[in-house]
Amino acid sequence: MDTELYSRRVVHPTERVVTGRLVRLMEGYAREVRVGQPALVAVLTAAGVVGLLLKVVRALLSSGGGARRSFKELKKGPEFLVTPVRVRDAAGRLVEVELHGHLPQSALHPGDHVQLTLRAQRDEDLPPRIERIVNLTTGQLLTPRTATLWSHLGPALLLQAMLGAVLLFGVAACSALT
């Protein structure tokens, strides 16, 4: 029987580290990061305290404010790129893993000898995701980066939330002393 005619089955690896040859980077697609509502409500509540003070100051100075994102937009969460990757491991198996985030275009090419450090995903039906890539062909160490809740909310809103939390704790501490 000619084994060249039949494509081998793609499997999801169970090992933490897989070494092999990069076969193919598949077409990427967007996946959304889940945003926990309690964390979002806490940040927006603390930021709202400072927001109220800023509205009063803006009203006194009569300057216009910038556009703000709605709760619905913030709850939706950021999207990140998911690229399915196929690698032929040392045992000759074709394994599929997922690359979350972006890497430089020149970082990986089919045929590169790679060592992948993997982490299982919450959904067991999904292939493991790549935490770290060592491209043994070029000697590069690559770590894909994805969007997080904190990068989605942005530094301005987080700073405003921190100031609001400090203000709330200060008011609570002063009222506890009296």
VMD Tcl script that draws the C-alpha trace (Angstrom):
set ca {
  {0.00 0.00 0.00}
  {1.35 3.44 -0.96}
  {1.32 5.70 2.10}
  {2.08 8.77 -0.03}
  {-1.52 8.80 -1.32}
  {-3.10 9.15 2.12}
  {-2.61 12.27 4.17}
  {-1.72 11.62 7.74}
  {-4.19 12.59 10.43}
  {-3.49 15.85 12.27}
  {-3.30 15.39 16.05}
  {-3.18 17.71 19.02}
  {0.01 17.14 21.01}
  {-0.19 16.33 24.71}
  {3.46 17.10 25.45}
  {4.50 20.45 26.96}
  {7.46 20.80 24.55}
  {7.33 19.73 20.90}
  {10.35 19.78 18.58}
  {9.99 19.38 14.85}
  {9.84 20.98 11.41}
  {7.36 23.75 10.67}
  {5.08 22.46 7.92}
  {2.59 25.27 7.47}
  {1.24 28.49 8.95}
  {-2.48 28.36 8.20}
  {-4.75 31.35 7.51}
  {-5.25 33.37 10.72}
  {-8.57 34.51 12.14}
  {-9.72 36.80 14.98}
  {-10.81 35.50 18.39}
  {-12.20 37.65 21.19}
  {-10.74 37.87 24.70}
  {-13.36 37.31 27.39}
  {-13.74 40.22 29.76}
  {-14.77 39.40 33.31}
  {-17.69 41.60 34.28}
  {-16.71 42.02 37.98}
  {-13.26 43.37 37.03}
  {-14.77 45.67 34.42}
  {-17.43 46.99 36.84}
  {-14.79 47.64 39.54}
  {-12.55 49.55 37.13}
  {-15.42 51.57 35.66}
  {-16.86 52.41 39.11}
  {-13.52 53.68 40.39}
  {-12.94 55.58 37.15}
  {-16.45 57.02 37.37}
  {-15.61 58.82 40.62}
  {-12.78 60.69 38.94}
  {-14.93 61.08 35.83}
  {-17.55 62.94 37.84}
  {-14.90 65.28 39.24}
  {-13.49 65.83 35.74}
  {-16.97 66.67 34.42}
  {-17.36 69.30 37.12}
  {-13.97 70.78 36.26}
  {-14.78 70.71 32.52}
  {-18.11 72.40 33.16}
  {-16.33 75.14 35.12}
  {-13.70 75.55 32.43}
  {-16.23 74.92 29.63}
  {-13.94 72.66 27.64}
  {-15.28 69.70 25.63}
  {-14.44 66.15 26.63}
  {-13.13 63.34 24.44}
  {-15.19 60.44 23.17}
  {-15.63 57.62 25.69}
  {-16.27 53.99 24.96}
  {-19.52 52.52 26.24}
  {-19.82 49.66 28.73}
  {-21.03 47.43 25.88}
  {-17.90 48.21 23.80}
  {-15.59 47.59 26.76}
  {-17.37 44.34 27.70}
  {-16.98 43.00 24.16}
  {-13.26 42.62 24.73}
  {-10.30 42.92 22.40}
  {-9.73 40.59 19.49}
  {-6.44 38.85 18.83}
  {-5.08 36.94 15.86}
  {-5.18 33.13 16.03}
  {-3.01 31.30 13.50}
  {-3.22 27.50 13.31}
  {0.29 26.04 12.90}
  {1.19 22.56 11.70}
  {4.45 20.94 12.71}
  {5.88 17.51 11.93}
  {7.34 16.31 15.23}
  {10.35 14.04 15.78}
  {8.10 10.95 15.67}
  {6.83 11.95 12.21}
  {3.34 12.92 13.43}
  {1.63 15.98 11.99}
  {0.56 18.07 15.00}
  {-1.56 21.22 15.06}
  {-1.12 24.01 17.57}
  {-2.35 27.62 17.75}
  {-0.28 30.79 17.68}
  {-2.08 33.61 19.52}
  {-1.00 37.14 18.67}
  {1.52 38.49 16.23}
  {5.10 37.68 15.29}
  {7.35 39.38 12.74}
  {6.65 37.99 9.25}
  {10.25 36.88 8.81}
  {10.30 34.96 12.13}
  {8.97 31.62 10.85}
  {9.12 29.88 7.50}
  {7.98 26.40 6.41}
  {10.85 23.97 6.89}
  {12.30 25.75 9.94}
  {13.35 23.47 12.77}
  {11.44 24.71 15.84}
  {10.98 23.89 19.50}
  {7.55 24.91 20.82}
  {6.56 25.32 24.45}
  {2.81 24.68 24.64}
  {-0.03 25.32 27.07}
  {-3.42 23.57 26.98}
  {-6.43 25.80 26.42}
  {-9.58 25.88 28.58}
  {-11.61 24.38 25.74}
  {-10.27 20.84 25.34}
  {-11.45 20.69 21.71}
  {-8.96 23.41 20.75}
  {-5.33 22.58 20.04}
  {-2.78 23.77 22.60}
  {-1.48 27.31 22.20}
  {2.14 28.28 21.75}
  {3.72 30.09 24.70}
  {7.24 30.27 23.31}
  {9.01 29.38 20.08}
  {12.69 28.65 19.70}
  {13.51 28.76 15.99}
  {16.49 26.39 15.93}
  {17.17 27.24 12.28}
  {17.75 30.96 12.93}
  {18.47 30.86 16.67}
  {15.60 33.24 17.48}
  {13.57 33.07 20.70}
  {10.01 34.25 19.95}
  {7.19 35.00 22.38}
  {3.81 35.87 20.82}
  {1.91 38.68 22.55}
  {-1.86 39.02 22.67}
  {-4.22 41.73 23.83}
  {-5.21 41.62 27.49}
  {-8.01 43.13 29.55}
  {-5.62 45.84 30.74}
  {-4.40 46.77 27.27}
  {-8.04 46.80 26.09}
  {-9.13 49.22 28.80}
  {-6.17 51.47 28.13}
  {-3.78 53.42 30.36}
  {-6.01 56.50 30.63}
  {-9.00 54.58 32.02}
  {-6.78 52.53 34.35}
  {-5.07 55.67 35.69}
  {-8.46 57.26 36.21}
  {-9.63 54.11 38.04}
  {-6.56 54.14 40.30}
  {-7.15 57.80 41.16}
  {-10.81 57.03 41.85}
  {-9.89 54.12 44.12}
  {-7.43 56.31 46.06}
  {-10.10 59.01 46.36}
  {-12.70 56.49 47.59}
  {-10.29 55.01 50.14}
  {-9.34 58.51 51.30}
  {-12.99 59.50 51.82}
  {-13.68 56.19 53.59}
  {-10.64 56.65 55.85}
  {-11.62 60.24 56.71}
  {-15.21 59.23 57.48}
  {-13.98 56.33 59.67}
  {-11.87 58.75 61.75}
  {-14.82 61.02 62.53}
}
mol new
graphics top color blue
foreach p $ca { graphics top sphere $p radius 0.5 }
foreach p [lrange $ca 0 end-1] q [lrange $ca 1 end] { graphics top cylinder $p $q radius 0.2 }
display resetview
